[in-house]
Amino acid sequence: MDVEELFGKPALKVMEVLRGKEPMPLYKIMRLTGLTSNDVAGALGWLAHSGKIEVAESDLGIFFRLK
């Protein structure tokens, strides 16, 4: 399988739901994109490696947002 297909396409969906929004947890990203936890995790890793997201941890969990 092509790496772009595996990580890039889900990353675009994740970017769409994060664009202009407050930081959100993984489960909310999953619900809004319709992606599996594995697909969202891969997409977030892709975006983190590309320097396109910020990660924040609080008592409520780990939250993600676009830079």
SULRAWO-V645142 format. One record per backbone hydrogen bond with DSSP energy under -1.0 kcal/mol. CO is the residue of the C=O (numbers start at 0). NH is the residue of the N-H. If there is no record, write none. Layout:
{{CO/NH} {CO/NH}}
This chain:
{{1/5} {2/6} {3/8} {6/10} {7/11} {8/12} {9/13} {10/14} {11/15} {12/16} {13/17} {14/18} {17/20} {23/63} {24/28} {25/29} {26/30} {27/31} {28/32} {29/33} {35/39} {36/40} {37/41} {38/42} {39/43} {40/44} {41/45} {42/46} {43/47} {44/48} {45/49} {46/51} {47/50} {51/66} {53/64} {55/62} {57/60} {60/57} {62/55} {63/23} {64/53}}
